[in-house]
Amino acid sequence: MAQEDVFKKIVAHCKEYGFVFPSSDIYDGLAAVYDYGQNGVELKNNIKQYWWQSMVLLHDNIVGIDSAIFMHPTIWKASGHVDAFNDPLIDNRDSKKRYRADVLIEDEIAKYDDKIEKEVAKAAKRFKENFDEAKYRATSPKVLELQEKRDALHTRYSAAMNAMDLNELRQIILDEEIVCPISGTRNWTEVRQFNLMFSTEMGSTADGAMKVYLRPETAQGIFVNYLNVQKTGRMKVPFGIAQIGKAFRNEIVARQFIFRMREFEQMEMQFFVRPGTEMEWFSKWKETRMKWHQALGFGADHYRFHDHEKLAHYANAATDVEFLMPFGFKEVEGIHSRTNFDLSQHEKYSGKSIKYFDPETNESYTPYVIETSIGVDRMFLSVMSAAYTEEQLENGETRVVLKLPAALAPVKLAVLPLVKKDGLPEKAREIVNDLKFHFNTIYDEKDSIGKRYRRQDAVGTPYCVTVDHDTLNDNCVTLRNRDTMQQERVAISELNSIIADRVSITSLLKKLQ
């Protein structure tokens, strides 16, 4: 099945089973804004809990905060967002549609990659077991021609982005004969910068109103509170501050479902270190964060690091953790060595000293910062993409199952009475009422037992319990495993001890030690 079709199925599955809905759905939605449904919010909260506990519980030198979304507007001047938080925008005069110039060019590069892969796939089909892929890529005139064009375009594009040469970006679009997907024409405007921050006004009168912004990132809330946390928590460098919160960006092109949205959630940790030690800590946090991702069990081949060619003005090292989505490897987390740029800027613009006195070296300095920043929504999408599975069963049927890590699953256990009579529903509810204090347990009596199993498979419930007539006599139930579909008879009294540890966040955290 084409990966594009898989992605469409995942999007449809998210809506059908209560994971993600288009926001304002009854009003035909709002572009690039989504709501999380009853199963989606549980999965999302479990992801956040896994991240938070891995940061705050497992590290005695990391604490958390929750800063406000509205912040003093000078903060965004100091951070560079007012002057430099821009994307290159271009319009098509015929369709009146607006695009990011860099995205148009990146899509063109991706087309070269697709053409190369199609040539390789055709050759593999033609030569079968005799096919030597490496040799074919190195000798095929067609592949070599496409690769040369692709590399030349990439080199030219990288140079233009590093120099932020807007005229060159437009010229690349014209030279590559890139057309508007809507009008099919190449009637492009000049490229210009577009600031991504949402602005509003704060104040009770028109004359006294202050222009403020919806924060485009959560990091600045940590930086401006760094000294408050350090002093009140008696923290010693190195130490970290973690935060989970909403951020807002007026994206020109918001696409690929919840991958790029205008309202999104971030999990960020800023780790403050002694100047000169930042590269050592950068390497440590790369290793730590990759281990966190791979503990979910989706396979090491689903992840890779992508080091930045172009560094942000505040960074001296940067890499992305990329995950293999249905539409290719994409960034889910960024790890950056931010130097002391942010703290120095806030000290300059606020006029207040926020230096740290190090009792070990008997000197005051502005700490350097290692940042780990992960998008909750992108993490959610990566988990859904890896978990979505269509299985062919021995009887010829196909089942759709979400093979979610048990600790992240929205529902841990579904209790199903075989029939809706003879005291079975009452016994099933008795089990639910006992176990719901330990993990998310639900009761389900609608439809045949087979259909209920399929429904729980589709939402990723790792365990189902069936209450039958024998249960009333022997106090045992049938426990079904989602992934293997194997069933075993167990005592009701043993259910908690069998299931609890397997479905707790602790089971994931133990893999990180």
Phi and psi in degrees as a GROMACS rama.xvg file:
@    title "Ramachandran Plot"
@    xaxis  label "Phi"
@    yaxis  label "Psi"
@TYPE xy
-61.732  141.991  ALA-2
-61.8307  -30.9204  GLN-3
-62.4394  -38.8044  GLU-4
-68.7623  -37.5977  ASP-5
-61.0126  -43.7848  VAL-6
-63.3102  -41.8964  PHE-7
-60.919  -38.3675  LYS-8
-66.9678  -38.1404  LYS-9
-64.6151  -43.9776  ILE-10
-60.4006  -45.5122  VAL-11
-64.7766  -39.6247  ALA-12
-63.2378  -40.2185  HIS-13
-59.5016  -38.6786  CYS-14
-77.3939  -43.6212  LYS-15
-62.9934  -33.1923  GLU-16
-110.16  23.1383  TYR-17
73.5817  31.6846  GLY-18
-95.611  -53.608  PHE-19
-140.703  131.094  VAL-20
-116.973  148.577  PHE-21
-61.445  134.133  PRO-22
-65.4867  144.176  SER-23
57.7318  41.5562  SER-24
-57.8174  -39.3417  ASP-25
-71.31  -12.1915  ILE-26
-105.194  24.5028  TYR-27
69.9048  19.6572  ASP-28
81.5751  169.464  GLY-29
-127.528  127.618  LEU-30
-54.0992  127.526  ALA-31
61.6842  30.9109  ALA-32
-130.213  132.839  VAL-33
-135.024  153.534  TYR-34
-111.73  145.185  ASP-35
-95.1739  127.201  TYR-36
-81.2583  -168.542  GLY-37
-62.2351  -36.1936  GLN-38
-84.7664  -34.5442  ASN-39
-63.3672  -40.8371  GLY-40
-68.7204  -33.1078  VAL-41
-67.2307  -46.0382  GLU-42
-62.4536  -43.7133  LEU-43
-62.7078  -43.7813  LYS-44
-64.6787  -35.4805  ASN-45
-67.9112  -38.0927  ASN-46
-61.7297  -44.9279  ILE-47
-65.147  -38.7535  LYS-48
-65.6098  -41.2008  GLN-49
-59.7758  -44.5311  TYR-50
-67.1595  -48.1765  TRP-51
-61.1857  -46.9385  TRP-52
-68.7944  -33.5293  GLN-53
-67.0662  -27.6385  SER-54
-86.712  -54.0537  MET-55
-86.3303  -39.7512  VAL-56
-77.1806  -37.7498  LEU-57
-87.2146  -6.84703  LEU-58
-126.893  118.173  HIS-59
-77.3312  -3.96957  ASP-60
-113.084  21.1771  ASN-61
-126.505  129.496  ILE-62
-125.377  168.467  VAL-63
-115.462  157.68  GLY-64
-138.913  173.266  ILE-65
-140.033  97.5736  ASP-66
-90.0261  162.825  SER-67
-72.6788  152.584  ALA-68
-72.9624  -43.0557  ILE-69
-81.22  131.807  PHE-70
-135.95  162.384  MET-71
-58.1577  131.331  HIS-72
-60.088  -24.733  PRO-73
-66.0472  -24.4687  THR-74
-56.9027  -41.4587  ILE-75
-78.1255  -20.6984  TRP-76
-72.0564  -44.1832  LYS-77
-65.0264  -38.6457  ALA-78
-75.5649  -15.0906  SER-79
96.0488  -1.99252  GLY-80
-69.8499  -33.0203  HIS-81
-65.0064  -40.1446  VAL-82
-95.8033  -26.948  ASP-83
-126.649  1.34857  ALA-84
-88.0005  74.4541  PHE-85
-128.852  154.505  ASN-86
-118.264  147.628  ASP-87
-75.4757  117.307  PRO-88
-105.976  141.33  LEU-89
-141.493  141.984  ILE-90
-111.519  149.58  ASP-91
-98.0049  121.714  ASN-92
-66.1542  -26.2242  ARG-93
-82.9771  -45.0372  ASP-94
-87.9472  -14.1621  SER-95
63.6001  16.3876  LYS-96
-89.0062  146.936  LYS-97
-107.11  138.113  ARG-98
-135.678  158.823  TYR-99
-84.863  125.893  ARG-100
-61.6708  -39.4075  ALA-101
-66.1983  -35.0166  ASP-102
-68.8208  -39.7762  VAL-103
-58.9431  -42.224  LEU-104
-72.0357  -40.9169  ILE-105
-62.2383  -36.2214  GLU-106
-64.4839  -35.9937  ASP-107
-68.2551  -39.9017  GLU-108
-61.8509  -41.1808  ILE-109
-63.1777  -31.9533  ALA-110
-65.5859  -39.1343  LYS-111
-61.7825  -43.2024  TYR-112
-60.0877  -42.018  ASP-113
-64.3034  -40.8824  ASP-114
-64.2261  -39.4251  LYS-115
-63.647  -45.5896  ILE-116
-64.1933  -35.2999  GLU-117
-66.7176  -39.2514  LYS-118
-62.6801  -42.0058  GLU-119
-66.2055  -41.732  VAL-120
-63.8463  -40.1667  ALA-121
-64.4993  -40.7627  LYS-122
-66.6115  -39.6039  ALA-123
-63.1567  -38.2491  ALA-124
-68.9653  -34.3927  LYS-125
-74.9651  -42.5556  ARG-126
-94.5202  -14.2349  PHE-127
53.143  -126.3  LYS-128
-69.3783  -14.2196  GLU-129
-87.7592  3.45219  ASN-130
-77.1211  126.584  PHE-131
-109.798  99.1462  ASP-132
-62.7896  -45.4229  GLU-133
-60.4449  -43.172  ALA-134
-66.5988  -40.1669  LYS-135
-63.5101  -43.6032  TYR-136
-62.7432  -31.7282  ARG-137
-84.6314  -15.2696  ALA-138
-123.435  -19.2285  THR-139
-67.7185  120.392  SER-140
-58.4011  -39.5534  PRO-141
-65.9102  -46.5982  LYS-142
-64.4721  -43.0007  VAL-143
-63.1522  -38.3665  LEU-144
-64.6307  -45.7184  GLU-145
-64.3552  -41.1932  LEU-146
-65.133  -38.2749  GLN-147
-63.9785  -44.4595  GLU-148
-64.9985  -40.8164  LYS-149
-63.1757  -46.2182  ARG-150
-66.7049  -37.9975  ASP-151
-64.523  -42.1686  ALA-152
-65.112  -43.0881  LEU-153
-62.9195  -42.5884  HIS-154
-62.4503  -45.2563  THR-155
-65.1548  -41.034  ARG-156
-65.3751  -44.3682  TYR-157
-61.1405  -41.1589  SER-158
-64.0308  -41.0881  ALA-159
-66.4646  -39.9544  ALA-160
-70.4735  -40.2977  MET-161
-62.9601  -35.5188  ASN-162
-89.6977  -5.90812  ALA-163
44.7877  52.4121  MET-164
-89.1257  96.5064  ASP-165
-65.7646  -36.3587  LEU-166
-64.8082  -39.2863  ASN-167
-68.093  -36.9753  GLU-168
-60.8629  -43.2102  LEU-169
-65.572  -39.8878  ARG-170
-64.9399  -37.0341  GLN-171
-61.5976  -43.1899  ILE-172
-60.9144  -40.9605  ILE-173
-70.2057  -44.258  LEU-174
-65.54  -35.0071  ASP-175
-82.9429  -2.59857  GLU-176
55.1835  44.8569  GLU-177
-76.3776  128.952  ILE-178
-106.592  157.643  VAL-179
-68.8476  127.864  CYS-180
-60.6892  -22.5667  PRO-181
-88.9675  -54.2812  ILE-182
-88.2765  -23.5794  SER-183
76.0942  11.6755  GLY-184
-108.819  168.199  THR-185
-114.047  34.6416  ARG-186
-89.2456  77.8584  ASN-187
-97.0004  148.674  TRP-188
-80.954  179.454  THR-189
-67.7893  158.093  GLU-190
-87.0141  135.232  VAL-191
-138.935  162.252  ARG-192
-81.5343  143.135  GLN-193
-131.366  116.176  PHE-194
-75.3015  134.952  ASN-195
-90.6192  -2.5815  LEU-196
-82.7928  138.292  MET-197
-82.1866  134.422  PHE-198
-118.555  154.658  SER-199
-150.823  -173.478  THR-200
-122.169  142.977  GLU-201
-121.218  127.964  MET-202
144.647  157.964  GLY-203
-91.0931  -15.2556  SER-204
-127.034  155.719  THR-205
-62.7816  -39.0764  ALA-206
-72.0049  -31.8082  ASP-207
-98.9629  8.71066  GLY-208
-72.8085  143.008  ALA-209
-112.152  134.823  MET-210
-75.0378  122.333  LYS-211
-127.356  168.586  VAL-212
-124.176  147.942  TYR-213
-74.7882  127.427  LEU-214
-59.4279  133.46  ARG-215
-87.4725  -6.40881  PRO-216
-158.659  160.329  GLU-217
-92.9412  -11.9221  THR-218
-59.653  -40.3029  ALA-219
-64.2299  -29.3452  GLN-220
-63.6546  -30.0514  GLY-221
-74.5221  -44.7389  ILE-222
-62.2755  -43.3581  PHE-223
-75.1637  -11.928  VAL-224
-104.933  1.2146  ASN-225
-56.1858  -44.3701  TYR-226
-72.1551  -36.5202  LEU-227
-58.9874  -45.8136  ASN-228
-67.5488  -42.3685  VAL-229
-62.0978  -43.2431  GLN-230
-74.9881  -48.1592  LYS-231
-71.2143  -28.3308  THR-232
-95.5996  0.518107  GLY-233
49.0561  47.067  ARG-234
-82.3219  142.188  MET-235
-112.881  137.509  LYS-236
-63.9413  132.268  VAL-237
-84.6353  142.1  PRO-238
-151.406  163.705  PHE-239
-129.524  156.658  GLY-240
-126.928  125.869  ILE-241
-108.471  151.637  ALA-242
-155.613  140.889  GLN-243
-118.149  128.535  ILE-244
-170.687  169.983  GLY-245
-79.0588  146.762  LYS-246
-138.006  162.702  ALA-247
-139.294  130.048  PHE-248
-139.102  131.918  ARG-249
-83.9058  70.4918  ASN-250
-59.499  135.106  GLU-251
-67.0384  -47.6636  ILE-252
-121.566  101.722  VAL-253
-103.159  123.68  ALA-254
-154.424  -179.871  ARG-255
59.1559  50.8641  GLN-256
62.2597  -125.945  PHE-257
-89.1135  8.96204  ILE-258
-67.9767  -40.7514  PHE-259
-133.344  107.055  ARG-260
-124.744  168.66  MET-261
-88.4079  -26.2071  ARG-262
-122.8  120.335  GLU-263
-145.933  175.171  PHE-264
-124.101  140.263  GLU-265
-120.501  148.999  GLN-266
-118.334  109.093  MET-267
-125.11  145.488  GLU-268
-135.175  124.939  MET-269
-105.322  123.23  GLN-270
-111.752  116.69  PHE-271
-92.4286  125.661  PHE-272
-132.125  165.409  VAL-273
-71.4366  134.71  ARG-274
-54.5425  136.73  PRO-275
98.8518  -15.5396  GLY-276
-106.423  1.9722  THR-277
-63.7915  -36.4583  GLU-278
-69.9856  -32.7087  MET-279
-64.3105  -45.2691  GLU-280
-69.7787  -34.0307  TRP-281
-57.8687  -45.2471  PHE-282
-64.9815  -40.6988  SER-283
-63.8055  -41.7538  LYS-284
-73.4103  -29.6859  TRP-285
-58.4962  -47.9168  LYS-286
-64.6601  -43.8874  GLU-287
-62.8953  -44.3336  THR-288
-71.7253  -36.9728  ARG-289
-64.877  -37.8034  MET-290
-62.523  -39.2449  LYS-291
-59.5377  -46.1326  TRP-292
-65.1949  -47.8779  HIS-293
-71.3176  -17.8102  GLN-294
-64.1668  -16.6219  ALA-295
-73.4478  -16.467  LEU-296
85.4877  20.8757  GLY-297
-85.009  -7.61547  PHE-298
105.979  135.022  GLY-299
-62.0042  -26.9426  ALA-300
-69.991  -10.1605  ASP-301
-84.0641  -5.64774  HIS-302
-126.942  152.697  TYR-303
-159.601  157.962  ARG-304
-91.6426  143.035  PHE-305
-126.993  105.272  HIS-306
-74.1975  139.925  ASP-307
-73.405  132.962  HIS-308
-77.6004  -41.465  GLU-309
-108.137  120.415  LYS-310
-90.6817  143.286  LEU-311
-62.6481  158.985  ALA-312
-60.9875  -21.522  HIS-313
-96.4334  -4.18815  TYR-314
-108.657  150.34  ALA-315
-116.796  0.885966  ASN-316
-164.297  143.638  ALA-317
-157.906  140.721  ALA-318
-145.918  156.743  THR-319
-113.546  143.46  ASP-320
-89.6856  116.08  VAL-321
-105.207  143.313  GLU-322
-118.554  144.705  PHE-323
-78.0689  93.668  LEU-324
-80.9243  169.954  MET-325
-61.1448  -19.0668  PRO-326
-108.755  27.4838  PHE-327
105.699  176.607  GLY-328
-68.5097  125.775  PHE-329
-136.685  152.231  LYS-330
-68.0075  131.287  GLU-331
-116.753  -21.4998  VAL-332
-147.609  143.52  GLU-333
-115.121  138.552  GLY-334
-122.842  120.222  ILE-335
-131.616  141.752  HIS-336
-95.5947  104.586  SER-337
-89.6527  6.5483  ARG-338
53.4799  -147.454  THR-339
-108.873  21.4466  ASN-340
-56.5739  -52.6757  PHE-341
-64.1871  -48.4043  ASP-342
-64.261  -39.332  LEU-343
-64.4887  -40.5778  SER-344
-64.6243  -43.3402  GLN-345
-68.9382  -32.025  HIS-346
-65.8195  -41.1446  GLU-347
-66.4986  -47.8684  LYS-348
-77.8989  -29.5956  TYR-349
-85.5711  -22.8608  SER-350
76.1009  14.6336  GLY-351
-119.66  139.896  LYS-352
-74.179  127.97  SER-353
-125.639  29.4552  ILE-354
-71.4866  155.826  LYS-355
-105.08  131.043  TYR-356
-92.1651  119.515  PHE-357
-94.3705  110.231  ASP-358
-67.2246  -21.2284  PRO-359
-75.3465  -37.2804  GLU-360
-104.019  -7.2658  THR-361
58.4492  41.7148  ASN-362
-141.639  158.257  GLU-363
-105.064  138.391  SER-364
-154.67  164.337  TYR-365
-91.5677  116.283  THR-366
-61.0499  151.9  PRO-367
-87.217  161.365  TYR-368
-130.469  132.731  VAL-369
-105.967  125.242  ILE-370
-108.886  135.252  GLU-371
-119.157  123.272  THR-372
-132.645  118.718  SER-373
-124.045  134.857  ILE-374
-81.9132  120.865  GLY-375
-59.7327  -43.6373  VAL-376
-67.9385  -39.0068  ASP-377
-67.9336  -37.9818  ARG-378
-63.6148  -41.6441  MET-379
-57.6171  -46.6499  PHE-380
-66.0215  -38.0408  LEU-381
-65.6387  -39.7188  SER-382
-65.3761  -44.6415  VAL-383
-63.3024  -41.2955  MET-384
-64.3155  -42.2794  SER-385
-72.973  -30.7162  ALA-386
-83.333  -27.9437  ALA-387
-65.7073  122.03  TYR-388
-138.836  136.793  THR-389
-111.922  118.419  GLU-390
-112.323  135.661  GLU-391
-88.9211  120.933  GLN-392
-91.1776  165.346  LEU-393
-61.6663  -30.2644  GLU-394
-83.2431  6.42919  ASN-395
92.4122  -11.3154  GLY-396
-77.8159  162.976  GLU-397
-117.457  133.777  THR-398
-117.657  142.383  ARG-399
-98.9542  123.079  VAL-400
-133.593  138.314  VAL-401
-94.9089  106.956  LEU-402
-87.2976  63.3133  LYS-403
-72.4498  146.094  LEU-404
-54.0409  132.509  PRO-405
-54.7231  -35.4438  ALA-406
-68.2554  -23.5741  ALA-407
-95.3085  -15.8759  LEU-408
-56.8698  138.373  ALA-409
-58.2513  -45.7587  PRO-410
-115.831  132.599  VAL-411
-90.2317  -35.7254  LYS-412
-145.575  132.066  LEU-413
-110.991  129.4  ALA-414
-105.522  122.42  VAL-415
-123.537  114.513  LEU-416
-72.8204  137.524  PRO-417
-59.5927  -41.9785  LEU-418
-135.436  163.127  VAL-419
-92.9816  45.609  LYS-420
-161.433  -176.787  LYS-421
62.361  24.5567  ASP-422
83.0802  -0.373674  GLY-423
-68.7124  -43.292  LEU-424
-58.8744  -40.2066  PRO-425
-64.3262  -41.3767  GLU-426
-66.5441  -39.4296  LYS-427
-63.4501  -42.5553  ALA-428
-67.8702  -30.7954  ARG-429
-62.2604  -40.862  GLU-430
-65.8951  -44.3699  ILE-431
-59.2263  -46.3287  VAL-432
-64.4016  -26.1801  ASN-433
-80.0236  -41.8433  ASP-434
-87.7104  -17.7521  LEU-435
-65.5096  -16.3084  LYS-436
-77.5802  -16.4234  PHE-437
-101.897  -35.9244  HIS-438
-161.897  164.774  PHE-439
-66.6437  109.555  ASN-440
-122.038  134.278  THR-441
-124.901  161.501  ILE-442
-109.306  136.098  TYR-443
-143.414  119.73  ASP-444
-122.792  -2.9714  GLU-445
-83.0075  136.258  LYS-446
78.2041  176.139  ASP-447
-67.2889  162.118  SER-448
-62.7296  -34.5726  ILE-449
-64.5492  -42.9174  GLY-450
-66.7224  -35.2132  LYS-451
-67.7649  -38.5727  ARG-452
-59.5232  -45.0707  TYR-453
-63.6407  -38.838  ARG-454
-64.6258  -42.2434  ARG-455
-69.4587  -34.3292  GLN-456
-58.5141  -41.7669  ASP-457
-69.3327  -24.3104  ALA-458
-99.8627  -1.98825  VAL-459
87.9949  16.9481  GLY-460
-65.7061  117.848  THR-461
-70.8791  -26.2973  PRO-462
-137.17  141.64  TYR-463
-124.956  144.76  CYS-464
-120.732  128.729  VAL-465
-106.848  126.115  THR-466
-98.0864  118.945  VAL-467
-119.561  -174.365  ASP-468
-65.1167  -31.9173  HIS-469
-65.8618  -26.1391  ASP-470
-57.2677  -37.3985  THR-471
-65.1967  -22.4035  LEU-472
-98.9162  -42.3779  ASN-473
-107.291  -0.423048  ASP-474
54.0099  35.6366  ASN-475
-119.814  153.94  CYS-476
-132.309  166.193  VAL-477
-94.4096  118.258  THR-478
-99.1647  122.384  LEU-479
-110.35  133.056  ARG-480
-91.3484  128.97  ASN-481
-59.7946  -46.1501  ARG-482
-76.7084  -41.756  ASP-483
-93.3668  -19.1773  THR-484
62.8827  11.9977  MET-485
-75.6091  148.451  GLN-486
-123.498  144.473  GLN-487
-142.289  150.801  GLU-488
-89.8596  123.389  ARG-489
-134.182  155.525  VAL-490
-73.8913  140.807  ALA-491
-55.8548  -38.2873  ILE-492
-64.5272  -17.7983  SER-493
-97.5664  -7.44202  GLU-494
-56.6797  -47.1141  LEU-495
-61.9461  -44.5144  ASN-496
-68.4979  -30.1199  SER-497
-73.9146  -41.576  ILE-498
-95.0888  -39.7009  ILE-499
-53.1255  -49.7604  ALA-500
-68.2449  -33.4  ASP-501
-69.4541  -27.8486  ARG-502
-106.069  4.62384  VAL-503
-88.542  153.919  SER-504
-59.8703  -29.3961  ILE-505
-56.9016  -34.6275  THR-506
-62.1861  -31.8705  SER-507
-79.0872  -42.1503  LEU-508
-61.4881  -34.1147  LEU-509
-63.4821  -26.2788  LYS-510
-71.8645  -16.1462  LYS-511
-90.9684  -10.6297  LEU-512
